[in-house]
Amino acid sequence: VRPAGASDLDDLLALLRDCVSEMQSRGLDQWDDVYPARETLRGDIDARTLYLAAGARGAPLLGALTLNQRQDPEYADVAWAIAVEPIAVVHRLMVHPTAQRSGLGRFLMRFAEREAQRLGYRAIRLDTMDANARALAFYRALGYRQAGAVRFRKGAFTCFERRIAAPGSDEGA
């Protein structure tokens, strides 16, 4: 796993297209041409908050995620149980369809937890569309606690949270 650079944008957009196509083949309309957009991903790259899982040199990207502090305004209405600051948020977790169910998503989330801990965060928050049963089961299996619900442009989303241990501690991630 490595930080994304400006030269990765086209490969990242190809990964996104493949993920959107796979989701749509399952009847899931979570992402589209509006979100996540090229500008969103470019902003993540510029902020150095987007991380990539790459295969062999020249191979397509296998996965990506963004880890930052940006909480959507809708998060203010969620009854979060973990309020210890600072809080990281995982956005736009993507695993290439050919790598799904291989453990890569779990690997990327464990990376996000370790990176959040290294950066001094004490908790991670995220959300996923209620219609995305695989993602809901995935986050629960990783030990994320369901914290509440929000509504975005595409409909209802479930919010999750998980405590991150203080640096040097054995608790949490």
Secondary structure as UniProt FT lines:
FT   STRAND          2..3
FT   HELIX           6..8
FT   HELIX           9..25
FT   TURN            26..27
FT   HELIX           38..46
FT   TURN            47..48
FT   STRAND          50..54
FT   TURN            57..58
FT   STRAND          61..68
FT   HELIX           73..77
FT   STRAND          87..95
FT   HELIX           97..99
FT   TURN            100..103
FT   HELIX           104..118
FT   TURN            119..120
FT   STRAND          123..129
FT   TURN            130..131
FT   HELIX           133..141
FT   TURN            142..143
FT   STRAND          145..152
FT   TURN            153..154
FT   STRAND          155..163
FT   TURN            167..168
//
